[in-house]
Amino acid sequence: MKSLLSKNAGTAALVLVLAWSLGLNVYLGVKLRSAVYGTPVVPTKINAKLPYPLPLLDPDGKPTQLAFDDSRPTVLYVFSPQCDWCKKNEANIKSTVANAGSRFRFVGISISSQNLKDYIAQGHAPFPVYQVKSPKQGVDLGFVGTPMTIVVGPGAKVEKVWEGAYMDQNQKDVEQFFGSKLPGLQDVANVTH
């Protein structure tokens, strides 16, 4: 009986140590992420204000600025040419631009310069494209995942944010907001790179 109790106590102690270790790793992971990426300077949340004008680079890497148009909302589509989810979502964003382009100004912002000019030349972007000045600027703006869609209204104020591709609830919300039916996600294998 003593052997059984000491065996169970040992197992319980091991489980307790493993649980503590897992909790510590999660805590340290969160702290490390904050230390590396920091807190976004401009969190991409509703009612946040983006810098106006927004300093960016053009596709050639030359400094430029994006001024927001107060006469109609600007839709920032944050992407990366290498992002598989961006490729899967390509038909959806093209459809959204085709159906709502007269009511909204669409602009692409790439978080990566890698293959950007080829991506544009191959017709993947149905809007003018800019790129962030540096990975830090992207993080400071809260552009840490792609694709991301941000509707910016008068005074550079964020009105809507969708993180991720247009599927499930995002698809329903985007369809309702822009008033059009989306074709759905593409199979990446069928998307031209």
C-alpha positions in Angstrom: 0.0 0.0 0.0 2.9 2.4 0.9 4.4 1.7 -2.5 1.2 2.6 -4.3 0.8 5.8 -2.4 4.4 6.9 -3.0 4.0 6.0 -6.7 0.8 8.2 -7.0 2.5 11.0 -5.0 5.4 10.9 -7.4 3.1 11.0 -10.4 1.1 13.9 -8.8 4.3 15.8 -8.1 5.5 15.3 -11.7 2.2 16.5 -13.1 2.4 19.5 -10.8 5.9 20.4 -11.9 4.9 19.9 -15.6 1.9 22.2 -15.1 4.0 24.8 -13.4 6.6 24.6 -16.2 4.0 24.9 -18.9 2.5 28.0 -17.2 5.9 29.6 -16.8 6.7 28.9 -20.5 3.4 30.6 -21.6 4.1 33.6 -19.3 7.7 34.0 -20.5 6.5 33.6 -24.2 4.0 36.5 -23.7 6.7 38.6 -22.0 9.2 37.8 -24.8 6.7 38.7 -27.5 6.0 42.0 -25.9 9.8 42.7 -25.5 10.5 41.8 -29.2 7.4 43.3 -30.9 6.4 45.8 -28.2 2.9 47.2 -28.0 1.6 48.7 -31.2 2.0 52.4 -31.2 -1.2 52.7 -33.2 -3.3 49.6 -32.3 -5.5 48.6 -35.2 -8.7 48.8 -33.2 -11.9 50.7 -34.0 -11.7 54.4 -33.1 -7.8 54.4 -33.1 -6.3 57.1 -35.2 -3.6 56.4 -37.8 -0.8 58.8 -38.5 -1.9 61.4 -41.0 -0.4 61.4 -43.6 0.9 57.9 -43.2 4.6 57.7 -44.1 5.3 54.6 -46.4 7.4 53.5 -49.3 6.3 53.1 -52.9 6.9 49.7 -54.6 10.3 50.9 -55.7 11.3 51.6 -52.1 11.1 55.4 -52.4 9.6 57.4 -49.5 6.1 58.6 -50.0 3.0 59.4 -47.9 -0.5 58.1 -47.9 -3.0 60.9 -47.3 -6.5 59.7 -46.3 -9.4 61.1 -48.3 -12.1 62.5 -46.1 -14.7 62.4 -48.9 -14.9 58.6 -48.9 -13.5 55.9 -46.6 -10.1 54.3 -47.4 -9.7 50.6 -47.1 -6.2 49.5 -46.2 -5.6 45.9 -47.3 -2.5 44.7 -45.4 -0.8 41.8 -47.1 2.5 40.1 -48.0 3.3 38.6 -51.5 4.5 35.4 -49.7 1.4 35.0 -47.6 -0.6 31.9 -48.5 -3.8 33.2 -46.8 -3.4 36.4 -48.9 -3.2 34.3 -52.0 -6.3 32.3 -50.9 -8.2 35.5 -50.3 -7.2 37.2 -53.6 -10.5 36.5 -55.4 -12.4 37.9 -52.4 -10.5 41.2 -52.2 -10.7 41.6 -56.0 -14.5 41.1 -55.8 -14.8 43.5 -53.0 -12.8 46.2 -54.9 -14.9 45.6 -58.1 -18.2 45.9 -56.2 -17.4 48.7 -53.7 -14.6 50.6 -55.4 -16.9 53.5 -56.3 -17.8 54.0 -52.6 -14.4 53.2 -51.0 -10.8 54.0 -51.9 -8.8 50.8 -51.7 -5.1 50.8 -51.0 -2.7 47.8 -50.5 0.0 47.9 -47.9 2.6 45.2 -48.1 4.6 44.3 -45.0 7.3 42.8 -47.2 9.2 44.1 -50.2 10.2 40.6 -51.2 8.7 39.9 -54.7 6.4 42.9 -54.4 7.1 44.3 -57.8 6.5 40.9 -59.4 3.3 40.5 -57.4 2.0 43.8 -58.7 3.1 43.2 -62.3 1.3 39.8 -62.3 -2.0 41.6 -61.5 -2.5 40.3 -58.0 -3.3 43.8 -56.5 -6.4 45.6 -57.8 -5.4 48.8 -56.1 -2.4 51.1 -55.6 0.2 49.4 -53.5 2.6 50.8 -50.9 4.9 49.1 -48.4 5.9 49.7 -44.8 9.2 51.5 -44.3 10.5 48.8 -42.0 9.2 45.7 -40.1 9.2 47.9 -37.0 6.8 50.4 -38.6 4.5 47.5 -39.5 4.6 46.3 -35.9 4.1 49.8 -34.6 1.0 50.1 -36.7 -0.3 46.8 -35.5 0.2 45.1 -38.9 1.5 41.9 -37.5 -0.7 39.4 -39.4 -1.8 39.2 -43.0 -4.2 39.6 -44.6 -5.8 42.4 -42.6 -8.4 44.8 -43.8 -8.8 48.2 -42.1 -11.5 50.8 -43.0 -10.2 54.3 -42.3 -12.7 57.2 -42.2 -12.5 61.0 -41.8 -9.6 62.2 -39.7 -7.7 58.9 -40.2 -9.9 57.2 -37.7 -10.2 53.4 -37.9 -13.8 52.4 -38.4 -13.6 48.6 -39.0 -10.9 45.9 -38.8 -11.0 42.4 -40.1 -8.0 40.2 -39.3 -7.4 37.2 -41.5 -8.9 36.0 -44.8 -12.6 36.4 -45.6 -14.0 33.1 -44.4 -16.5 32.1 -41.8 -17.6 35.1 -39.7 -15.2 37.5 -41.5 -16.7 36.6 -44.8 -20.3 37.3 -43.5 -19.2 40.6 -42.0 -17.3 41.8 -45.1 -20.2 40.8 -47.4 -22.6 42.7 -45.1 -20.4 45.8 -44.7 -19.6 46.2 -48.5 -23.0 44.9 -49.7 -21.7 42.1 -52.0 -21.4 38.4 -52.2 -17.9 37.0 -52.1 -16.6 34.1 -54.2 -14.8 32.4 -51.3 -11.2 31.3 -50.7 -9.1 30.0 -53.6 -7.0 26.9 -53.5 -3.4 28.1 -53.2 -2.2 25.4 -55.6 -4.3 27.1 -58.3 -3.1 30.6 -57.6 -0.3 32.0 -59.9 2.7 33.0 -57.9 
